Every structure is written in C-alpha cells, then in structure tokens.
C-alpha cells in the first residue's frame, strides 16, 4: 500500500498517523506553505508545521516533499545497523536494512549517526559557490544564501564529492559542526 499524507489540517485534522505492519509499504508526506520540520527514524517519519502533525510508522520507503514554501528543515536518524546517508542540493537520503527515508527539497538537512553500526555519508556540492566545513565529528556542505545545507554528525566515514562546479570554500572551524 501507498499512503499520501498532506498537511493534516487540509484534511480537516490536526494530526494524522498512518501505520503499516506487513509487505513493502510506501509513504509520501507533503509540507505546508509555512516553516515545517521533518524528523525521520528507521521505523517512522514525522512532518510537522503550524497546525498539523503527520506521522507514518513502519513504512519501508518514506519520502517527504518540501515544495510548499517556508524554510523547511529535516533531521534523519540512523538505525542500530549499518546505514548510509547521501546529501545534495535537492535532497537528503538515509537508508539501511528495512528502511529508505528521503527529504526532498528541504533547505536544511541534518543526518545523525548515533544508534550504532558502521555508518557512511556522501555529500555533494551544487554548481554554485559552496561552503564545506569538516571536523572530527561531522561535516557539512552548504550552498550560497542558505538555499541548501546538508550536515552529517558522528558518521564513521564521510566523503565529499565536490565535482559540480562553482568555487568551493573550505572552512576549518574552531568549534565542532
């Protein structure tokens, strides 16, 4: 089955939760015109904003779209197993055994590797003049004027593929990302 969750208030509800238990199931969540927050774990994904709270539990594949406006942020968490994160200007993807979460179009995406396993991250630049920050605990690639930012924390392996053009400015911060 496929669940499509629009901002709950559009459906006349403040809160909507979809739950699945068997088979290969997909969930699609859509933002509002305001500032929204996506939080995704290996077993659930939640999209919240002013007046709505949508949650999908137990879906194998979940994708949230930030196309309605506002400044939208996503935080993606790993599982206890080995996980992968891929982040670029248009989307952030966290996946591992039994789950695949996508944050599409969010201005800021943070990936957290805190649950265990051997976690890998790959960050991509845009064709514009981007900023790269790297520390022993994390890294980020951000576009100009805040049009996108992908940050990874506590991954065992981080690779930055800076091949799309523009000028890359590498910043060595005094404090951790």
Buried (B, 14 or more C-beta within 10 A) or exposed (E): EEBEBBBBBEEEEEEBBBEBEEEEBBBBBBBBEBBBBBBBBBEBBBBBBEEBBBBBBBBEBBBBBBEBEBEBBBBBBBBEBBBBBBBBBEBBBBBBEEBBBBBBBBBBBBBBBEBEBEBBBBBBBBEBBBBBBBBEEBBBBBBBEEEBBBBBBBBEEBEBEBEBEBEBEEEEEEEEB
